[in-house]
Amino acid sequence: MKGSKEPTILILLRLGEITIKSKRTRRRFEKVLLNNIEDALKSNNIHDYRIHREWGRIYIETNDRRALNILRRVFGVKSLSPVIHLEFSNLEDLVKQIVPLTIDRVTGKTFAVRARRVGEHDFTSMDIARELGAALLKYSRGVDLRNPEVEIGVEVRWNRAYIYTEVVEGYGGLPIGTEGRVISLVSGGFDSAVAAWYMLKRGAMVDYLFCNLGGLAHEKGVLSVLKVLADKWSYGYRPVLYIVDFRPLVKEIVDKCDRSLFNIILKRYMYRAAQRIAYNTGAEAIVTGESLGQVSSQTLTNLEVSSRAVEIQILRPLIGMDKDEIIEMAREIGTYEPSSLVEEFCAIFVEHPKTRASLDEVVEEEMKIDEKVFEDIMRRVESIDLKSIGREDLLPADIKIASIPEGAVVVDLRPREEYEEWHYPDAINTSLADLVKLVSKLGRDKTYVLYCRTGAESLEGAVLLRSIGYRAFSLKGPIGRIKCLVRRS
């Protein structure tokens, strides 16, 4: 590529479900997919690339090897392969060019050749596989068509061929933006994040509604989960998070309604809030992370009662999934870690929730609620462009400090030689990798203040320690400022 010292790579993208659509629909879907591919590359600071499109295939040329892992997360892409591009005159010429490129891969191993062909030729795909296989056989341990150690892929398109030995699986689905917009109710837990991911996979633009029950800490936890979905998976649009402070409504329900119906009544109001935002933003459905029978409010009867609160369609992608399956999926998509740090709001504990509530009794209890409370919180809806917020915005406000509290354990995260040259009085030296090991020996009853050369590693360490229950801070500024702090004291 232009001005680059890095070798370029050519990546073949195979399309999945798009290829079975009608010509008109397929053309529209591919246009959306190309837009999403460009957004994926640019949003990850890859600007030097070329895109070549053929029927059923897309080729990306770039010098940034990160592209392979980024592009596999673009929905609509079934699989990818780094390929070598050749031009040939006949079958003999094609085989002659491929053999030196693949000898090292098959030497001492079993192999198979998988060939595909588009265009008019005087040979078939089977001929390619047979002739290339025969030419490589003497270097290998033999051909194994069922379970080979190495597969040589050959895609022939007219007088061009693309050779590959690696297939990276994508996530398939449909390009985001081909199936409209939805509002996904989120709590920060495993279920709602995975449910939203499945809707992204099916081509929906997902915006989010967080009904805040736990204050700023809960909100920041939810943001950290949604940043994973926004930055790693939401290519082609800018997802928005809507936040409604539900705490005044929770108090109203607790004070006036039957406690055994609290979960259902609260959920019905969450549905109403989501419907209101959906109608205001042009979304066509609301999405939840509910799984049948997982908790008391998710019995079939209670889901029906909850659903009757709204007219908009409610989509439940996880309805038939077990909790173990949901958690496994959260690990796969990257939301497990941030979700595991979001504490469930448990200030309202219902000892004996009803599992088979009737609509009549729920409506009767709701009549006790002052609707002005709900209308008031809906007038104060906040919105956040999830792609516009950075990592700093997700940090606790007090995690950076300008001075060291009395009695704190000071930890120097710089290399040992820098520590020996100068360190804060009584500071303990360790690396970021060994930080948890150090504090586990010293105990949870202490306050830890970390510093490093630039402030980046100490901030990372403080976030890490807080996530596992320690009271930790990062000392503001680079090392020069910290030295001045000592001189002033």
C-alpha angles and dihedrals in degrees: 000000000000113000094347127138092193118092113252121243127206115215123198114210118200117205121224128194092359090076094065094056124101116273093257095047092043092053090052093046093049090051090054090045092053090051090050092048091054091047090050092053097042095045087056091050096255105137102150105081143110127217124207119185129202131168106292094354137077124194123203121194116195142141094224113094091198088075093082094060093041096050093050087066094057107104113236093043111109098184143339137212134188101234141191114225121220136175118210141180102211142349094275091053091048094053092044091056096044099050098069090046094056107031093096092051096054100036109123093356139096114252147179132203117224112193133185127181137197122182137030117310138153089238136057134230088257090055090055092051093045097047096042091044091052091049093051098039097090092057095050142062089250143281119300113178095181105047111004123174089222131028120200110205121202122184113186120195113178105300095346129086132193117204124198141163099185130066117191113197117231125198098254116204124117129306112269109256098038095094106043130245133310137182113231119202108224135188100174092253128121098265104054093047093051091046090053090049091055090053090050088051090055092056101262123139101232123208119180139229120201115190099202115221099157110046132237096333091055091047093053090049091053091047091054090055094046092048087066091054092043098047102034104034114015103086121161100032142040112253118217128210117210116201125200121183101229096177096099089051092047089055090049092052094045093049098046112023139071105273093219088064096045096106094050095045092048091049092050090055090048089054089050091051091049091048091051092052092043092055091047094051102038095252115154102207145012122235130211136183094230120145119194112264096355094124135002095269091053100063113121091252095049093045089055092050091048093048092055089069091077141036098212118097115264118213119202109185093177098048095119099034128108120231091249090056091049093050091047089054091048088056091050095052096041101248097106097087098048091040091052089058094053108096118222111245103244105163087112108058116179109200098193110020116185113252095189107038121171121232092232095057092046092050090047091054092046090057088070091064121095103238090205087074091059093043090050095053090046090056089060100054113150124207131203128191098226094206093053097060120086135207092269090061090060096053121103108263093237100046094100116062132182098211138030118255117233113270095016122144107239116211123196112206097186125111114284095251092055091047091053091049091055137341140166110273111279092358117155117228122222140135127255088248092057098038097101091048090053098049093044087062094046096047142236095270093079136081114237124206116189131196136175139169098287106009095250099101093041090054090049090050094049091051090049094050093047091051090061097043107271126131100240139161138185117229109234122246140016123303093271091063091049091053089052089051090058093047091051092051 
